[in-house]
Amino acid sequence: MLSHSLDRGVLVITVHQDPGIGGRATLLTKISDLVQACRPAPVVVLLDERAAQSAVVSVLLRVHRLCSRLGTVMSVATHSAPTRRALEAHADTAGTRLVVHARADTAVAAAFAAAA
């Protein structure tokens, strides 16, 4: 369902597939645990084509709220324009801004620069 790595001090989480409605809680728990274990590292979530679905968008919006509470910078990268628009339209604006990119390399480079 997902994989993760550290790239220049940035936690990079790749979601490979949509967990469906029933798998949202599991995905949320896995990503939240990684974010908390690696904090204060910035977080970049990369969405593969098969993962850019509404269930994943819902999870990422919840993870963004967690990152805001922790003061952690979070970015998302996806090729899907509808998914990018949904994330930007529904992101919590009370805390740290959710940055949404079309390219993974841009997202990681921007997160690295923000952390420096």
Sequence and secondary structure as in RCSB ss.txt:
>XXXX:A:sequence
MLSHSLDRGVLVITVHQDPGIGGRATLLTKISDLVQACRPAPVVVLLDERAAQSAVVSVLLRVHRLCSRLGTVMS
VATHSAPTRRALEAHADTAGTRLVVHARADTAVAAAFAAAA
>XXXX:A:secstr
 EEEEEETTEEEEEE S  HHHHHHHHHHHHHHHHHHHTTS EEEEE GGG SHHHHHHHHHHHHHHHHHT  EE
EE S HHHHHHHHHHS  SSS  EEES HHHHHHHHHHHH 
